[in-house]
Amino acid sequence: MLDLPAVRQRVHLMSVEEYHRAGQTGVLSKDVELLRGIVVTKMPKSPLHELVADKLMDLLLAQLPKEFKVRRDGPLTLRASEPEPDIAVIKGKRDDWAERHPSTAQLVVEVAVTGEDLAESKAEIYAEAGISEYWLVRPKQRSVEVCRQPTSNGYLSRRTLSEQDRLSCAEVPGVEFLVADILPARS
């Protein structure tokens, strides 16, 4: 529908502030996020999605230096968006976000079992926000796309790793493991 100019002209864009007010008053359901001013229903999470996100969360928690925190499905308040990445690694203390959501992260990860187009469009949003590193995990293809060097036009560096490759985070020291470690075991 949004490809149709007549529909696009009638879409009401929402600011982050309006989105927060709508959420606080119960107007919005909990299964949405704000992307470029548009309220979008989040993709349902399959068992494969949850398995990969859980494995990744466990590995990150075991390897992260103490000045970093991992958030799962937590909002990031950006200029015109408030995405809820599957995983975000953020520098700081939990109490830093008692009054507001984080506005940046050192690493953001999306697991794309379905809805790869949406995950790709989020890469542009994260790059525009200056988020240093974005991983797009594709469990069915058994790969991870690592995006680095954010600009206002997207990430300059994009590299796809296969399951036998080592995955490391340039922004978070000590985070390194095989891509296969976050994928389901081969039958």
Backbone as a chain_set.jsonl record, in Angstrom:
{"seq": "MLDLPAVRQRVHLMSVEEYHRAGQTGVLSKDVELLRGIVVTKMPKSPLHELVADKLMDLLLAQLPKEFKVRRDGPLTLRASEPEPDIAVIKGKRDDWAERHPSTAQLVVEVAVTGEDLAESKAEIYAEAGISEYWLVRPKQRSVEVCRQPTSNGYLSRRTLSEQDRLSCAEVPGVEFLVADILPARS", "coords": {"N": [[0.809, -1.196, 0.0], [1.954, 1.265, 0.746], [3.508, 1.821, -1.398], [1.883, 3.021, -3.181], [1.301, 6.219, -4.394], [-1.0, 7.772, -3.729], [-1.854, 6.643, -1.341], [0.412, 6.902, 0.257], [0.535, 9.687, 0.537], [-1.495, 10.103, 2.313], [-0.775, 9.02, 4.703], [-0.238, 9.404, 8.11], [2.466, 10.749, 9.6], [4.35, 10.115, 12.528], [5.839, 11.654, 15.31], [8.626, 10.88, 17.504], [7.996, 11.72, 20.067], [5.156, 11.915, 19.944], [4.62, 9.246, 19.498], [5.504, 8.133, 21.926], [3.626, 9.327, 23.685], [1.246, 8.2, 22.679], [1.717, 5.527, 23.225], [1.839, 5.595, 26.032], [-0.769, 6.248, 26.687], [-2.122, 4.042, 25.932], [-3.048, 3.749, 23.369], [-1.588, 2.552, 21.38], [-0.674, -0.77, 20.415], [1.387, -3.286, 22.004], [2.994, -4.59, 20.236], [4.353, -3.11, 18.308], [6.607, -0.848, 16.567], [8.34, 2.23, 15.983], [9.277, 3.371, 12.914], [11.016, 5.48, 10.971], [9.051, 7.413, 11.42], [6.712, 6.029, 11.0], [4.337, 3.819, 12.291], [4.913, 0.509, 12.795], [3.98, -2.877, 12.698], [5.6, -5.343, 14.565], [7.53, -8.155, 13.462], [6.393, -11.518, 13.904], [7.883, -13.79, 16.275], [9.607, -16.591, 15.568], [10.277, -20.034, 16.617], [12.9, -20.625, 15.741], [14.009, -18.067, 15.46], [13.958, -17.214, 18.164], [15.669, -19.122, 19.338], [18.187, -18.536, 18.129], [18.534, -15.845, 18.936], [18.597, -16.221, 21.737], [20.921, -17.852, 22.031], [22.847, -16.071, 21.102], [22.558, -13.999, 22.948], [23.379, -15.311, 25.327], [26.107, -15.829, 24.71], [27.091, -13.203, 24.403], [26.618, -12.116, 26.98], [28.397, -13.65, 28.458], [30.841, -12.758, 27.54], [31.056, -9.973, 27.545], [32.643, -6.938, 28.539], [32.43, -5.376, 31.794], [31.49, -2.731, 31.659], [29.609, -2.618, 29.703], [26.247, -3.283, 28.659], [23.666, -5.632, 27.865], [20.751, -5.457, 25.989], [17.619, -6.855, 25.36], [15.274, -6.814, 22.883], [14.721, -4.177, 23.516], [13.78, -0.729, 23.352], [15.379, 1.746, 21.258], [15.789, 5.1, 21.257], [15.724, 7.082, 18.597], [16.274, 9.669, 16.094], [13.889, 9.946, 14.328], [12.753, 7.564, 14.772], [11.958, 4.632, 16.686], [13.164, 1.921, 17.031], [13.102, -1.551, 18.065], [15.511, -3.402, 18.56], [16.525, -6.855, 18.218], [18.718, -7.49, 19.791], [20.776, -5.314, 21.633], [23.863, -3.863, 22.354], [25.072, -1.859, 24.792], [26.9, 0.849, 26.105], [27.363, 1.623, 29.468], [25.521, 2.05, 32.581], [22.726, 0.229, 33.886], [20.943, 1.896, 35.301], [21.261, 4.28, 33.983], [19.276, 4.483, 32.135], [16.851, 4.931, 33.314], [15.053, 7.029, 33.053], [14.783, 7.517, 30.357], [14.952, 5.938, 27.132], [17.902, 4.343, 25.738], [19.874, 6.17, 23.331], [21.688, 5.389, 21.548], [23.939, 2.745, 20.539], [26.606, 0.351, 20.839], [26.592, -1.921, 19.408], [24.154, -3.391, 17.379], [21.801, -5.937, 16.84], [19.874, -7.788, 14.593], [17.757, -10.526, 14.078], [16.9, -12.283, 11.321], [14.536, -14.235, 10.34], [12.199, -14.251, 8.954], [10.97, -11.517, 6.989], [13.196, -10.077, 5.907], [13.495, -7.786, 4.35], [12.555, -5.718, 5.968], [14.446, -5.823, 8.031], [16.708, -5.105, 6.569], [16.022, -2.459, 5.9], [16.083, -1.357, 8.416], [18.808, -1.328, 8.851], [19.652, 0.931, 7.473], [18.465, 2.923, 9.046], [19.791, 2.536, 11.503], [22.426, 3.094, 10.704], [22.219, 5.815, 9.936], [21.756, 6.853, 12.45], [24.209, 6.663, 13.546], [25.114, 4.333, 14.708], [27.632, 2.186, 15.418], [28.045, -0.513, 14.671], [26.311, -3.123, 13.076], [24.665, -6.157, 13.063], [23.23, -8.481, 10.95], [21.6, -11.288, 11.3], [21.109, -14.233, 9.59], [19.579, -16.975, 9.969], [18.539, -19.131, 8.407], [20.08, -19.058, 6.102], [22.42, -19.502, 7.277], [24.281, -17.508, 7.985], [25.882, -14.321, 8.738], [25.531, -10.924, 8.286], [27.787, -8.387, 8.569], [27.836, -5.091, 9.365], [29.524, -2.059, 9.157], [31.052, 1.166, 9.795], [29.222, 3.598, 9.79], [27.2, 5.899, 7.919], [25.308, 8.76, 6.777], [24.092, 7.723, 4.601], [23.912, 5.008, 4.869], [25.702, 1.943, 5.722], [29.181, 1.838, 5.134], [30.88, -0.345, 5.064], [30.211, -3.659, 4.453], [29.976, -6.972, 5.173], [29.638, -10.406, 4.586], [29.491, -13.183, 6.638], [30.13, -16.664, 6.916], [29.045, -19.777, 8.462], [31.407, -21.016, 9.39], [33.124, -18.959, 9.893], [34.777, -16.558, 12.079], [33.207, -14.368, 14.292], [33.434, -11.112, 15.348], [33.224, -8.236, 17.443], [33.939, -5.013, 16.603], [33.64, -2.76, 18.161], [33.339, -3.553, 20.776], [35.428, -4.791, 23.063], [36.79, -8.094, 23.323], [34.609, -9.611, 22.514], [34.009, -12.321, 20.7], [33.404, -15.072, 18.605], [32.517, -18.167, 16.945], [30.442, -18.039, 14.056], [28.839, -20.259, 13.758], [28.309, -20.918, 16.397], [26.04, -19.528, 17.196], [24.022, -20.514, 15.735], [21.454, -22.977, 14.922], [22.1, -26.393, 15.8], [23.421, -28.627, 13.392], [21.461, -31.165, 11.877]], "CA": [[0.0, 0.0, 0.0], [2.766, 2.474, 0.825], [4.078, 2.089, -2.715], [0.918, 3.829, -3.93], [1.423, 7.626, -4.015], [-2.232, 8.28, -3.103], [-1.882, 6.151, 0.045], [1.551, 7.509, 0.949], [0.189, 11.074, 0.849], [-2.485, 10.13, 3.394], [-0.217, 8.425, 5.915], [0.133, 10.382, 9.125], [3.741, 10.452, 10.231], [4.306, 10.347, 13.966], [7.144, 11.941, 15.915], [8.959, 10.007, 18.628], [7.233, 12.213, 21.219], [3.761, 11.485, 19.76], [4.644, 7.793, 19.67], [5.578, 7.887, 23.376], [2.328, 9.677, 24.279], [0.264, 7.2, 22.25], [2.008, 4.309, 23.979], [1.491, 5.799, 27.445], [-2.227, 6.297, 26.836], [-2.692, 2.759, 25.553], [-3.573, 3.797, 22.001], [-0.799, 1.622, 20.567], [-0.454, -2.111, 20.964], [2.778, -3.498, 22.407], [3.728, -5.306, 19.188], [4.704, -2.166, 17.254], [7.76, 0.01, 16.734], [8.298, 3.409, 15.123], [10.365, 3.371, 11.936], [10.92, 6.649, 10.097], [7.794, 8.103, 11.66], [5.584, 5.139, 10.69], [4.147, 2.749, 13.265], [5.001, -0.765, 12.07], [3.81, -4.066, 13.521], [6.804, -6.162, 14.573], [7.403, -9.511, 12.924], [6.286, -12.547, 14.949], [9.151, -14.46, 16.537], [9.527, -18.041, 15.42], [11.205, -20.764, 17.497], [14.273, -20.466, 15.233], [14.407, -16.709, 15.833], [14.221, -17.175, 19.605], [16.857, -19.936, 19.601], [19.377, -17.787, 17.727], [18.656, -14.68, 19.821], [19.012, -16.717, 23.053], [22.329, -18.259, 21.959], [23.647, -14.856, 20.978], [22.486, -13.311, 24.246], [24.241, -16.048, 26.261], [27.512, -15.593, 24.36], [27.435, -11.815, 24.711], [26.666, -11.951, 28.437], [29.605, -14.314, 28.963], [32.068, -12.131, 27.047], [31.046, -8.512, 27.61], [33.257, -6.232, 29.672], [31.378, -4.949, 32.723], [30.941, -1.406, 31.35], [28.591, -2.768, 28.66], [25.027, -4.014, 29.006], [22.924, -6.193, 26.737], [19.296, -5.285, 26.064], [16.903, -7.722, 24.427], [13.997, -6.236, 22.442], [14.54, -2.889, 24.172], [13.756, 0.397, 22.417], [16.414, 2.758, 21.099], [15.126, 6.318, 20.798], [16.532, 7.754, 17.582], [15.686, 10.933, 15.654], [12.5, 9.799, 13.881], [12.443, 6.145, 14.899], [12.218, 3.96, 17.955], [13.183, 0.484, 16.787], [13.363, -2.441, 19.195], [16.349, -4.466, 18.012], [16.533, -8.123, 18.952], [19.759, -7.341, 20.807], [21.608, -4.109, 21.563], [24.925, -3.77, 23.348], [25.131, -0.439, 25.111], [27.872, 1.197, 27.147], [26.761, 2.366, 30.563], [24.879, 1.307, 33.668], [21.274, 0.108, 33.685], [20.257, 3.066, 35.853], [21.357, 5.393, 33.031], [18.081, 4.491, 31.282], [15.651, 4.934, 34.164], [14.154, 8.102, 32.625], [14.648, 7.535, 28.898], [15.609, 4.816, 26.458], [19.182, 4.711, 25.132], [19.773, 6.79, 22.007], [22.734, 4.814, 20.711], [24.447, 1.434, 20.965], [27.863, -0.009, 20.189], [26.255, -3.022, 18.505], [22.74, -3.743, 17.275], [21.642, -7.197, 16.114], [18.534, -8.239, 14.2], [17.711, -11.897, 13.582], [15.908, -12.257, 10.247], [14.05, -15.529, 9.858], [11.306, -13.721, 7.926], [11.031, -10.063, 6.998], [14.542, -9.56, 5.662], [13.407, -6.426, 3.814], [12.436, -4.814, 7.103], [15.752, -5.808, 8.7], [17.586, -4.317, 5.703], [15.683, -1.038, 6.032], [16.556, -0.936, 9.73], [20.242, -1.057, 8.731], [19.78, 2.343, 7.085], [18.102, 3.729, 10.218], [20.881, 2.423, 12.472], [23.594, 3.813, 10.169], [21.924, 7.249, 10.054], [21.852, 7.208, 13.873], [25.608, 6.582, 13.941], [25.406, 3.096, 15.444], [28.89, 1.746, 14.81], [28.076, -1.871, 14.124], [25.008, -3.767, 12.94], [24.734, -7.525, 12.553], [21.987, -9.058, 10.459], [21.767, -12.736, 11.37], [20.19, -14.96, 8.709], [19.764, -18.367, 10.374], [18.245, -20.101, 7.339], [21.232, -19.053, 5.199], [23.557, -19.808, 8.146], [25.241, -16.428, 7.776], [25.701, -13.048, 9.435], [26.069, -9.762, 7.583], [28.373, -7.443, 9.516], [27.84, -3.749, 8.785], [30.327, -1.117, 9.943], [31.32, 2.486, 9.224], [27.94, 4.223, 9.483], [27.097, 7.235, 7.318], [23.901, 9.133, 6.585], [23.592, 6.957, 3.449], [24.042, 3.577, 5.131], [27.008, 1.476, 6.169], [30.17, 1.747, 4.061], [31.454, -1.685, 5.07], [29.237, -4.742, 4.639], [30.666, -8.233, 4.913], [28.845, -11.567, 4.973], [30.275, -14.276, 7.21], [29.457, -17.964, 6.918], [29.055, -20.417, 9.778], [32.746, -21.385, 9.852], [33.886, -17.742, 10.164], [34.751, -15.965, 13.421], [32.465, -13.12, 14.381], [33.926, -10.289, 16.458], [32.667, -6.888, 17.469], [35.016, -4.026, 16.593], [33.366, -1.727, 19.166], [33.278, -4.114, 22.129], [36.572, -5.694, 23.208], [36.588, -9.414, 23.92], [33.462, -10.334, 21.95], [34.436, -13.078, 19.527], [32.97, -16.472, 18.591], [32.185, -18.665, 15.607], [29.052, -17.838, 13.625], [28.136, -21.528, 14.034], [27.924, -20.972, 17.817], [24.72, -18.925, 17.43], [23.078, -21.155, 14.825], [21.004, -24.284, 15.404], [22.983, -27.511, 15.463], [23.033, -29.353, 12.164], [20.917, -32.489, 12.218]], "C": [[0.859, 1.27, 0.0], [3.483, 2.787, -0.483], [3.153, 2.958, -3.552], [1.008, 5.283, -3.479], [0.182, 8.177, -3.31], [-2.341, 7.836, -1.651], [-0.781, 6.832, 0.846], [1.255, 8.949, 1.365], [-0.769, 11.167, 2.032], [-1.983, 9.519, 4.702], [0.169, 9.547, 6.869], [1.444, 9.942, 9.766], [3.675, 10.871, 11.694], [5.715, 10.647, 14.455], [7.39, 10.944, 17.048], [8.154, 10.423, 19.862], [5.767, 11.786, 21.13], [3.636, 9.977, 19.975], [4.674, 7.43, 21.15], [4.233, 8.186, 24.041], [1.264, 8.641, 23.93], [0.478, 5.89, 23.003], [1.597, 4.428, 25.438], [-0.019, 5.807, 27.669], [-2.902, 4.997, 26.405], [-3.276, 2.721, 24.158], [-2.858, 2.774, 21.112], [-0.709, 0.258, 21.233], [1.035, -2.269, 21.261], [3.615, -4.173, 21.322], [4.09, -4.396, 18.017], [6.009, -1.456, 17.591], [7.651, 1.148, 15.726], [9.519, 3.405, 14.218], [10.135, 4.501, 10.945], [9.564, 7.344, 10.205], [6.549, 7.279, 11.395], [5.515, 4.043, 11.745], [4.02, 1.44, 12.493], [4.807, -1.907, 13.052], [5.07, -4.92, 13.4], [6.501, -7.557, 14.016], [7.232, -10.497, 14.086], [7.618, -13.291, 15.078], [8.967, -15.968, 16.528], [10.443, -18.725, 16.436], [12.667, -20.624, 17.049], [14.812, -19.086, 15.611], [14.797, -16.657, 17.305], [15.461, -17.979, 19.977], [18.125, -19.147, 19.306], [19.593, -16.581, 18.64], [19.115, -15.111, 21.218], [20.488, -17.123, 23.062], [23.243, -17.033, 21.896], [23.689, -14.097, 22.302], [23.416, -13.991, 25.261], [25.722, -15.789, 25.986], [27.942, -14.166, 24.71], [27.551, -11.592, 26.215], [27.941, -12.547, 29.026], [30.881, -13.55, 28.6], [32.152, -10.62, 27.237], [31.842, -7.968, 28.79], [32.15, -5.594, 30.515], [30.796, -3.579, 32.418], [29.893, -1.428, 30.232], [27.407, -3.569, 29.192], [24.378, -4.515, 27.732], [21.45, -5.959, 26.991], [18.661, -6.158, 24.993], [15.547, -7.1, 24.15], [13.707, -4.909, 23.126], [14.603, -1.751, 23.167], [15.046, 1.215, 22.427], [15.696, 3.993, 20.565], [16.072, 7.074, 19.872], [15.772, 8.991, 17.092], [14.215, 10.801, 15.266], [12.021, 8.362, 14.002], [12.649, 5.687, 16.334], [12.129, 2.454, 17.714], [13.45, -0.279, 18.074], [14.188, -3.614, 18.68], [16.299, -5.725, 18.866], [17.558, -8.057, 20.082], [20.49, -6.027, 20.559], [22.623, -4.168, 22.685], [25.199, -2.287, 23.538], [26.144, -0.213, 26.227], [27.161, 2.016, 28.211], [26.209, 1.444, 31.634], [23.378, 1.26, 33.411], [20.512, 1.331, 34.175], [20.329, 4.289, 34.938], [20.072, 5.542, 32.212], [16.798, 4.432, 32.101], [14.612, 5.944, 33.674], [13.907, 8.132, 31.127], [15.368, 6.315, 28.319], [16.963, 5.273, 25.921], [18.961, 5.303, 23.736], [20.888, 6.321, 21.079], [23.108, 3.444, 21.271], [25.781, 1.206, 20.265], [27.619, -1.114, 19.159], [24.751, -3.236, 18.556], [22.657, -4.992, 16.411], [20.167, -7.434, 15.826], [18.68, -9.657, 13.668], [16.576, -11.947, 12.57], [15.594, -13.674, 9.771], [13.049, -15.255, 8.744], [11.487, -12.205, 7.952], [12.416, -9.482, 6.806], [14.522, -8.14, 5.113], [13.334, -5.409, 4.937], [13.766, -4.709, 7.844], [16.768, -5.009, 7.892], [17.3, -2.831, 5.847], [16.095, -0.51, 7.403], [18.054, -0.639, 9.698], [20.464, 0.409, 8.373], [19.488, 3.264, 8.273], [19.231, 3.713, 11.241], [22.123, 3.182, 11.996], [23.396, 5.321, 10.296], [22.065, 7.726, 11.496], [23.285, 7.107, 14.391], [25.957, 5.354, 14.759], [26.537, 2.372, 14.706], [28.83, 0.409, 14.108], [26.678, -2.49, 14.175], [25.233, -5.163, 12.376], [23.343, -7.958, 12.143], [22.207, -10.571, 10.368], [20.683, -13.38, 10.513], [20.341, -16.455, 8.992], [19.519, -19.377, 9.261], [19.385, -20.173, 6.323], [22.526, -19.382, 5.94], [24.68, -18.786, 7.943], [24.891, -15.215, 8.634], [26.305, -11.962, 8.555], [26.526, -8.765, 8.636], [28.502, -6.095, 8.815], [28.582, -2.81, 9.724], [30.514, 0.176, 9.15], [30.019, 3.176, 8.806], [28.087, 5.612, 8.857], [25.608, 7.554, 7.201], [23.281, 8.398, 5.404], [23.715, 5.449, 3.639], [25.443, 3.228, 5.603], [27.955, 1.343, 4.978], [30.744, 0.348, 3.94], [30.361, -2.702, 5.364], [29.928, -6.036, 4.23], [29.809, -9.386, 5.4], [29.772, -12.684, 5.424], [29.458, -15.555, 7.178], [29.666, -18.636, 8.269], [30.444, -20.816, 10.271], [33.625, -20.17, 10.158], [33.761, -17.319, 11.627], [34.07, -14.61, 13.342], [33.017, -12.352, 15.568], [33.343, -8.891, 16.321], [33.816, -5.89, 17.577], [34.863, -3.013, 17.722], [33.378, -2.234, 20.614], [34.411, -5.129, 22.276], [36.175, -7.024, 23.846], [35.421, -10.203, 23.376], [33.91, -10.988, 20.657], [34.003, -14.53, 19.67], [32.7, -16.882, 17.149], [30.72, -18.358, 15.292], [28.243, -19.092, 13.945], [27.64, -21.62, 15.473], [26.541, -20.381, 18.103], [23.636, -19.555, 16.552], [22.595, -22.483, 15.413], [21.984, -25.366, 14.986], [22.482, -28.177, 14.192], [22.535, -30.733, 12.554], [21.654, -33.577, 11.498]], "O": [[0.523, 2.243, -0.675], [4.006, 3.888, -0.661], [3.589, 3.567, -4.528], [0.813, 5.565, -2.296], [0.31, 8.975, -2.382], [-2.865, 8.574, -0.817], [-1.005, 7.283, 1.969], [1.681, 9.382, 2.435], [-0.844, 12.208, 2.684], [-2.706, 9.51, 5.698], [0.82, 10.516, 6.478], [1.515, 8.888, 10.397], [3.027, 11.857, 12.045], [6.671, 9.977, 14.065], [6.473, 10.253, 17.491], [7.685, 9.569, 20.614], [5.193, 11.342, 22.124], [2.664, 9.5, 20.561], [3.958, 6.529, 21.586], [3.754, 7.403, 24.861], [0.471, 8.249, 24.786], [-0.488, 5.222, 23.375], [1.071, 3.479, 26.019], [-0.489, 5.411, 28.736], [-4.122, 4.87, 26.503], [-3.938, 1.749, 23.797], [-3.46, 2.204, 20.202], [-0.674, 0.151, 22.459], [1.848, -1.463, 20.81], [4.828, -4.311, 21.479], [4.131, -4.843, 16.87], [6.459, -1.459, 18.737], [6.941, 1.031, 14.727], [10.655, 3.431, 14.691], [9.175, 4.479, 10.175], [9.005, 7.801, 9.209], [5.435, 7.78, 11.549], [6.525, 3.41, 12.055], [3.138, 1.283, 11.65], [5.407, -1.907, 14.127], [5.551, -5.19, 12.299], [5.377, -8.054, 14.095], [7.855, -10.33, 15.135], [8.376, -13.403, 14.116], [8.268, -16.537, 17.367], [11.288, -18.072, 17.047], [13.566, -20.518, 17.884], [15.96, -18.966, 16.037], [15.848, -16.118, 17.653], [16.227, -17.561, 20.845], [19.034, -19.093, 20.134], [20.718, -16.326, 19.071], [19.943, -14.431, 21.824], [21.221, -16.78, 23.99], [24.279, -16.98, 22.558], [24.742, -13.613, 22.716], [24.157, -13.312, 25.972], [26.5, -15.558, 26.912], [29.028, -13.953, 25.248], [28.493, -10.944, 26.672], [28.499, -12.008, 29.983], [31.895, -13.685, 29.285], [33.234, -10.047, 27.1], [31.73, -8.473, 29.907], [31.065, -5.308, 30.01], [29.695, -3.28, 32.879], [29.354, -0.386, 29.86], [27.559, -4.423, 30.066], [24.515, -3.915, 26.666], [20.952, -6.23, 28.084], [19.122, -6.19, 23.852], [14.758, -6.881, 25.07], [12.541, -4.555, 23.298], [15.396, -1.8, 22.226], [15.709, 1.357, 23.455], [15.058, 3.926, 19.514], [17.082, 7.629, 20.305], [14.719, 9.317, 17.64], [13.374, 11.495, 15.836], [11.01, 7.983, 13.411], [13.416, 6.282, 17.091], [11.173, 1.797, 18.123], [13.959, 0.276, 19.048], [13.651, -4.684, 18.396], [16.064, -5.669, 20.073], [17.295, -8.515, 21.195], [20.785, -5.674, 19.417], [22.287, -4.483, 23.826], [25.511, -1.562, 22.594], [26.227, -0.995, 27.174], [26.452, 2.975, 27.907], [26.401, 0.229, 31.598], [22.827, 2.164, 32.783], [19.547, 1.759, 33.542], [19.55, 5.229, 35.097], [19.811, 6.61, 31.658], [15.776, 3.937, 31.626], [13.414, 5.734, 33.862], [12.921, 8.714, 30.674], [16.267, 5.746, 28.94], [17.157, 6.464, 25.673], [17.989, 4.977, 23.055], [21.012, 6.805, 19.954], [22.646, 3.045, 22.34], [26.051, 1.801, 19.222], [28.343, -1.229, 18.17], [24.148, -3.26, 19.629], [23.339, -5.106, 15.392], [19.319, -7.296, 16.709], [19.601, -9.957, 12.909], [15.423, -11.686, 12.913], [16.286, -14.232, 8.92], [13.045, -15.936, 7.718], [12.111, -11.679, 8.874], [12.779, -8.506, 7.462], [15.439, -7.365, 5.382], [13.973, -4.358, 4.872], [14.166, -3.615, 8.243], [17.601, -4.309, 8.468], [18.228, -2.025, 5.91], [16.424, 0.669, 7.534], [18.523, 0.219, 10.446], [21.364, 1.053, 8.911], [20.181, 4.261, 8.48], [19.59, 4.757, 11.787], [22.795, 3.837, 12.793], [24.309, 6.03, 10.719], [22.449, 8.87, 11.739], [23.548, 7.43, 15.55], [26.987, 5.331, 15.433], [26.409, 2.002, 13.539], [29.476, 0.206, 13.08], [25.969, -2.392, 15.176], [25.896, -5.337, 11.354], [22.389, -7.814, 12.907], [22.904, -11.062, 9.48], [19.495, -13.108, 10.686], [21.134, -17.132, 8.338], [20.224, -20.383, 9.18], [19.63, -21.231, 5.745], [23.587, -19.522, 5.332], [25.846, -19.135, 7.758], [23.791, -15.092, 9.17], [27.454, -12.068, 8.129], [25.744, -8.35, 9.492], [29.189, -5.973, 7.801], [28.312, -2.767, 10.924], [30.167, 0.25, 7.971], [29.745, 3.322, 7.615], [28.973, 6.387, 9.218], [24.757, 6.713, 7.493], [22.064, 8.444, 5.224], [23.631, 4.694, 2.67], [26.265, 4.109, 5.853], [27.579, 0.802, 3.938], [31.061, -0.102, 2.839], [29.674, -2.622, 6.382], [30.399, -6.18, 3.102], [29.301, -9.345, 6.521], [30.698, -13.081, 4.716], [28.245, -15.536, 7.386], [30.386, -18.116, 9.121], [30.639, -20.944, 11.479], [34.75, -20.329, 10.632], [32.8, -17.66, 12.317], [34.33, -13.815, 12.439], [33.065, -12.88, 16.679], [33.017, -8.435, 15.225], [34.58, -5.923, 18.542], [35.858, -2.461, 18.192], [33.421, -1.443, 21.556], [34.362, -6.205, 21.681], [35.356, -7.082, 24.764], [35.25, -11.366, 23.74], [34.157, -10.319, 19.654], [34.205, -15.147, 20.716], [32.661, -16.043, 16.249], [29.865, -18.416, 16.175], [27.087, -18.995, 14.357], [26.664, -22.318, 15.748], [25.934, -20.69, 19.128], [22.47, -19.168, 16.623], [23.243, -23.048, 16.294], [22.622, -25.265, 13.939], [21.279, -28.275, 13.952], [23.096, -31.39, 13.431], [21.332, -34.754, 11.664]]}, "num_chains": 1, "name": "protein.A"}
